[in-house]
Amino acid sequence: NETFQLQQPQREVSVSVGQTLTLHCAVSGDTMAGPVKWLKAFGSGKRIIYDQKGSLPRVTRAVNESSTNYTIHISKVRVEDAGTYYCVKFKKGAEQDEEYSSGAGTEVFVHGDPASVAVSGPQHRVEPGSLVRFTCTAGGFFPRDIGVEWLKNGAPVRAPGPRVTAGQTSSSYDMVSAVEVTLQAADVRSQLTCVVRHSTLHAPLRETYNLSDAVRVPPTVRVLADLPNPVEVNKTVNFTCSVEGFYPDAVTLTWLENGVEANAGSPPRPTETSQGTFELRSLLEVQATEEKNQSVFTCRVVHDSQSPVSSAVTLQIAVPAAD
C-alpha cells in the first residue's frame, strides 16, 4: 500500500485543566481494511483512547464518519490526561488487528491550577448493576491536612480517607480519593460530587461528574401486531417495534422479513423520557397476502455500537378453504 500516508503534525500541545484538547491526525491513500485508533503511552505499553467502537466519555471525533480525518477532541481536560498520544493505523489480522503505521506522537502538557479538583470515572460506559470506581484528585496544596467528601445527588457517600502524597515541589502535596458506586439505570440523571476542604480555601472546592457519562442502559425491544393471528387474506397489518429505556440515544433500527432487510421508510428519532432514558417506535405496514403466511418479521436494534437486540413475530394468514 505504497500511497498510504499518516500525518500526526503536532509534536507538543499545552492545555489547561477544564479546556478541550484537540489532537490532529489525517490519513490518505487508505485502501486497507482495519481501523485507525488513538493510543496513549502508559507505562511500557499503550492504552486505547479512541477506537471507533462505542462512545468513550469525553472523547469525540472532529469529523464523524470521515475516512481521512481522524482528529479527536478530549473535553474537560484533567491533570492525568498529560502524556504522549499516538495516531495508529491497524490492518485486519486473522486473530486481531496488527499495527501498520503510527504517527510520531504528540506530547500533551496539562497546566493545572494548584487548587483544581478533577473527578474521573470509567474509560468505557458500563451497564446497570456494575460497581464502578471514581477518583477525585487535587494537587499542589500546603499544609498537608485536607478533607474530602463525596456526594451523590447531594447525599453523602461513604469512602475511605484520601491518599496524600508528596507533590511536584518540596513544599506541596497531592491528593487522591476513590469511591465505589453501583450504577443503576436511574443514574442517567444522577451526579457525583467531590467536595474538597483545605485551610487555604475560602470555600470548599466542588467538582461534579455526571453519571450519564459512565452508564449505558440497554434497550428492551418488543414487536406487536395490530391484528391477532391468523389474519384475513389481503388485510393490512401494522407491526410496531417499541424500543424502550435506553441510554445514550445512539441507536439504529432495522426491520427484517425472513432475514432480509425490509423498507420501513425513514427511521424516527429517539425521544427522551421523564426518567432521562430514551424510547423509539417504528411502524412496518404489511399486506397480508397468501405467500406471506408464516413469514417472520424481526425488529433488530443496535445500541451504542453493542451487539444487536432483536424481537420477532410470525405472521399467520387465514387462507380461505378451496371450493
Beta strands, then each sheet from edge to edge (+ up, - down):
strand 1: 5-7
strand 2: 12-16
strand 3: 21-23
strand 4: 26-28
strand 5: 36-42
strand 6: 45-50
strand 7: 59-61
strand 8: 72-74
strand 9: 83-91
strand 10: 98-102
strand 11: 106-111
strand 12: 117-120
strand 13: 131-141
strand 14: 147-152
strand 15: 155-157
strand 16: 163-166
strand 17: 173-182
strand 18: 191-197
strand 19: 205-210
strand 20: 220-225
strand 21: 231-232
strand 22: 236-246
strand 23: 251-257
strand 24: 260-262
strand 25: 271-272
strand 26: 278-287
strand 27: 295-303
strand 28: 309-315
strand 29: 317-318
sheet 1: 1+ 4-
sheet 2: 2+ 11+ 9- 5+ 6-
sheet 3: 2+ 11+ 9- 10+
sheet 4: 3+ 8- 7+
sheet 5: 12+ 13- 17+ 16-
sheet 6: 15+ 14- 18+ 19-
sheet 7: 20+ 22- 26+ 25-
sheet 8: 21+ 29+
sheet 9: 24+ 23- 27+ 28-
end
